Amino acid sequence: MLIKILQFVCALSLLVIIHELGHFLFAKLFKCRVEKFYLFFNPWFSLFKFRKGETEYGVGWLPLGGYVKISGMVDESMDTAGLKEDPKPYEFRSKPAWQRLLIMVGGVLMNVLLAIGIYTGLSMAYGDNYFATKDINAAYGFEFSEFAQEIGFRNGDQILGVDGRQIENSADILKEIVFNQAQSVQVRRAGQTVEIPIYPQYISHLLNDAAFAQPLVPLIVQEVSAGGNAEAAGLQAGDRLLSLDGKPVSVVNNLIALHPNETLPLEFERDSAGVARVMQTQVTISEEGMIGIVL
């Protein structure tokens, strides 16, 4: 509890100091005399104070804000004694209206700049991590859910746009389709641009289709165990698995573990002398649900 109270007081102090600094800086800029600059209020006494030049700086004991006392300006202190005399050149009330306005709004302006600074710093520190649509397109394209394939999408399609609009963040593609009631999605397939219509009756299905479009991540063989079933099937390091028992690449990993002691057809792609060839083989899955590869 004490730590949280201290955190609150520190956060409040930062806001107060920055806010009052806005008033202070504009007052100094327009050559107004600043009599006091206080963090928190100090009725009757101050916790800490010192004077530098014409200004008294201090910390009050009542943590409800802070204040800058500018000559010739009625502020939180409600000190009106000085207003009975003629305006002095260094007083707030003797300045042009536009300067008085900037002095008054300076605190709010500094709070806005502080917010921009904080969120800029957070963005620089943590960023916003996502798969860019253009990067997925440049790699292997997208992998689509079963429903998406039923309405015309194909694994490997590159999504060019939704109703002609390019989507930077791939996670926003489904939202653009559903919430903007998209009419069509443009994809590139085998070098050709294909337009897939999105009919109104599709929207309710897509609303709950979290796997609609995901980056197509290839399953690449890194290592083949000597004497294992994969080696017997002819697999080599660098082969890209495409399907097992006719199921697409995304479920190959799961299917291997689900079919112990079975021999299933495996389709893979091999790059030979710069030419990619699709090949088929039969692979036996061990009792432990493994074929002897590292992906």
N, C-alpha and C positions, 0 to 999 in steps of 0.2 A: 504494500500500500504506500509506504514512504517513497519507494522508487517511482511509482506511478505519479504521486503528487509532485515529486521533483521534476519528472519529465514534463508534466503539465505546466509547472511554473517556468521551466526553461523555454518551452515552446511559446508560452504567452509572452515571456520576456523578449524573445526574438521578434515576435510580431510587433510588440509595443515599441521597441527600440527602432526598428526599421520604419515604422509608421511615423514616429516623432522625428526621426532623422529627415524625413521628407519635408516636414514643416521647417525644421532647423536649417536645412541646406538652402531652401528657397528664400528664407528670411535673410540668411547671410548673403546670398547672391544679390539681393536687392537692398543690401546695407541697412537692414533693420537690426536694432539692438535686441539680442536674445538674453533675457535676464536669468532664466533657469531652464535646465534640461534634466528632467527627472524620469527614472524608471520607477513605476508605482507612485502612489500618492503619499504625501508626507504631512498630514495634519498634525500640528503640535511639534513633531520632531522627525528627524531623518535618521535612517540607519547608517548612512555614509554620505559625505558630501565634501566637495572641494571646489575652489574657484580658480578659473583660468581666464584671464582677461576680464571681460565684462560679464561672463556667464558663470553661474553656479551649477555644477554638475552633481547629481546625487542619486541615491536609492531610497525610496520611501518604504514605509512598513506596511502599507495597505495595498495588496497586490490586485488592484482592480483596473489597472491601465497605466497611464503615464501622461506626462504633459510637457510642453515647451511653452514657457511664458515669454511672449514677445511684447516689447514696449508698445503701448498704444492699442493693444488688442484685448478685448474682453474674452477671457477663456474660462476653463473649468474653475479657476480660483475666484471668479466673479469680482475681481478687483477693478473698481470703476473710479478710484480716487484720482488717477492721473488724467481722466477725461475732462476734468474741470478746467484744465490749463489749455493753452493753445497748442496745436500739434507741433511736435519737434520733427526735424528732417529725418531722424533715425526711427521714428515711430511708424507702426503699421498703418495707422489711419491717415498718414500724410502721403502714402504711396498711391500711384495710379490704380484704377480699378483692376486692370489686368494683372498687375503684380500681386495685389491682395488676393485675387482669385487663385493664382498659382500657389501662393503661400498656404491658403486654406485647403486646396486639393492635393498638396504635395504628399501628405500622408497616405492617402488612398492610392496615389500614383506609385509610391514606393511599395505598397502592399501588392499591387498588380505585378510590378517588376519582380518582386520576391517570388510570387507564385510561378511566373514564367521561368525564373532561375531554378526553382526547386524541381519543377517538372522536366525542364531541360536536362538537369543533372541526373534525375532518375532515368530518363530515356537514354542518356549517354552511358549510364552505369549498367542498366539492365537490358535496354533495347527492346525490340519486339521480334521474337523469333517465330518464323513461319516459313513454309515452303512456297517460294515464288512460283507462280504458274509458268512463267517463261523458263525457269530452270527445270521444272518437271518435263515440260515439252522438249527441252533440249536434251534431256536424258532418255528416258524410256516411255514417256507419256503417262497416261493415267490407267489405273485399274478400276473397273466399275462393278457395282453391286449387281446381283442377279436381276433385280427389277430394271436397273439402268440398261442392262444388256437387252432386256425384253423390249424396251422402247426404242432401241436403235444404236446404243453406244457399244463400242468394241474395245476390249483391252488393248492398250497401246495408242488409243486416240489422243491427239494433242488438242487441248481445249483452247481455241482461239478467242472466243468471246461469248457473251450471253446477250442476245438481242443486239449484237454488233459491238458491245462494250467489252473492252479488255479488262480482265480481273487480275489485279496484282497479286493478291493473297489467295492461294488456292483454297484456303478454308472458307473463303467468302463465296465460292462458286454456288454452292447449294442455297445459301441465303439469298443470293441475287435471283436465282431461279424461282424460289418459293415465295419470298416476300414481295418481289416486284412482278409476280405473275408473268414470268418470261414467256415469250411466244416461241423462241427457238434458241438452240445452242449451236455454235459453229465449231467444228472440229476439223483437224487435218488428219487424213487417213491415207496411208500409202502415197503420200505426195499430193493428194487431192483434197480440196476443201469440201466438206460434207455438212449440210445443214440438217439438224435433227429437230423436228417440231416437238414442242412441249404443249400438249393439249390440257385443257383445264382439269380433266379428270385425273391427270397424273399428279397434280400438286399435292393432294392428300396423301398419296403414297410416298412422295419424295419428302414430305414434311418429317416423316419418321425414319428416313433412310440415311442413317449416319454414315454408312459406308458407300454412299453414292459414287464419289470419285476420290480415290486415294492415289498417292504416288506409286507408280509401278516400280517396285524395288526388285531387281533381278537376284536370283539365287545363284551365286557363282561358286563353283567348287574351288576351294583354296588348296585342299590337300586330300589325296586318296590313300587310305590305309593299305599297306602292303598285305596281300593275301586276303583282303576283304571282299565282300560281295560286289561293291562298286567297281573294284579293279577287275573282277571276273566279268562284269557287265561291259567293260571297256571304257569306263569314265576316266577322264584325265583332269588334272588341275587346269582351271581356266574355262571348263565347260559351264555353260549357263543352262540350268534346269528350266524346262518350259512347262511340262505337265507330267503327272503320274496317274496312270489309269484313266487318262482323258480329262483329268481335273486340272484347272489352270495353275500357274506358277505360285500364286499366293497361298495355296493350300497344300503344296507339296510337302512342306515340313511337317504339318499336322498329319497328313495321310501316311507318311512313312511310319510314324509311331503307332498309328491306328491299325496297321495291317501286318502284325508279326507273323512270321513263317509263311508269308505269301510271296508269290512271284508276280510282279505287275509290269505292264509296259511303261517305259520311261522315255519321254521325248526331251532332247536337249539340243543346244546349239553350240557348235564348235567353230572357232575362228582358226582357219588354216591358211597360212600365207596371205592374210588380209582378206580372205573370203569367208563369210559366215555361212555354215552349212547346218541345216536342221537334220538331226539324226535320231534314230529310234533304237532302243535296246530293251531287253528284259532284265529286271533286277530283282534279286531275292532279298526280302527283308528278314533280318535275324529275329530270334525269339525276343530279344530286348527291344525290338522296334528300331533297328539301325541298319544302315547299308554300308557304313565304313567311309564316311567323308566328313571333312570339315568345310563348312560354308563360309 
